[in-house]
Amino acid sequence: MHQRILLRAKKGPFDVYSPEETFERNWIGENAGNLVFSHAAHKLLRAAGTQIDSTEFRVDLREADLINERYDVFVVPLANAFRRSYVERLATMTRLIRKLTIPVVVLGVGVQTNVKGDREYLRPIDDAVKGFVKAVLDRSHSIGVRGEITADYLRTLGFSAVDVIGCPSMFLHGDNLRVEKRKAVLEPDDRVAMTISPYVKSMAKVVTAHHRKYPNLRYLPQDLKTLGTLLYGDGPDGRGKTSAIPVHTSHPLFVEDKVRMFVDPWTWMDYLSGFDFAFGTRIHGTITALIAGTPGYLFAHDSRTLELARYFEIPHRVMKDVPADVDAADLYAEADYTAMNNGHKARFETMLAFLAKHDLPNAFADGDSATRFDEQVR
């Protein structure tokens, strides 16, 4: 089956841009985590003879006829697109989808509200979400969502054709996922990686304590602004400022050269595979560690991070239940990967059933396609 797929992705897995170019043209789409799931989606679909092009996040209504003519299907992996700050972009995407005559498949989308799944907070986006889901379901058998919170939300909006499939990122290696602790106890000299969402202020004390206790700690940022800081120093609004969160060059983690950022998933995974433990608030920072075989632990601070952690049974705590004096060693001791490892095959089958239902290829069932992809990336 030779399919021509248009994939919503900032860049393709074989596109190589320097950190400078990446910053200049925003090739990570604000957050490097985006690349992890678009990359995995690309690999999942790249069976022999399948042509996959990336949209580069462009949404141009004038291109609708061209898309209809050139492609067989539009595949849309999304993150937390059902959120207030995304509502305009969601509406534009809806207008484009309404102009398409080809199938449109959403490969995982999440809602963003608080950890309790607050409905009131979402009221202002209800209509935009309804419009989007309806446009997709007019061109698709069902919509793929990342977890139960999103599925419940769409049910309250009146939609039943909803499949919980998680996020493609966890399936980068197909049904193969095994994370095991390589040592019994996490010690101060061990290599610990930390992720921080700069807007989660309760991480400040956690950062300070871990910087003090773990000399081999590394901070792995994912956001565009911090990439700029690493490359060019503080922006005009940040010069001479200090903060307990590592956002300025004055922070000890910058001063001591303990900040590392990656602009591609594979170099990021290679780096993380040398660590003993990774923890923090970033869901894709955590997933990148896990698919690299490194024990990861998530502080879930909103519904989008929580539902993915629950679906994949990733060791996690809700941020408000994380004490200021939390210690990575305790998280490491508490983390149990049995359920995540054991449930992975069934979750992969769920994803494959979703692809089959929508007549999409599966590279893992296609001879050595998946292996060839990895070699090409390498």
Secondary structure, DSSP 4 states (H G I P E B T S, - for coil): ---EEEE--SS-TT----HHHHHHHTTTTTBTHHHHHHHHHHHHH--TT-EEEE-TT---GGGHHHHHHH-SEEEE--SS-BSGGGHHHHHHHHHHHHT--S-EEEB---B---TT--SGGGGGGHHHHHHHHHHHHTTSS-EEESSHHHHHHHHHTT---EEE---GGGGTTTT------SSSS--TTS-EEEE--TT-TTHHHHHHHHHHH-TTEEE---BHHHHHHHHH---TTTTT---SSS-STTSHHHHTT-B---SSHHHHHHHHTT-SEEEES-HHHHHHHHHTT--EEEEE-SHHHHHHHHHHT--EEEGGGS-TT--HHHHHHH---HHHHHHHHHHHHHHHHHHHHTT---GGGSTTHHHHHHHHH-
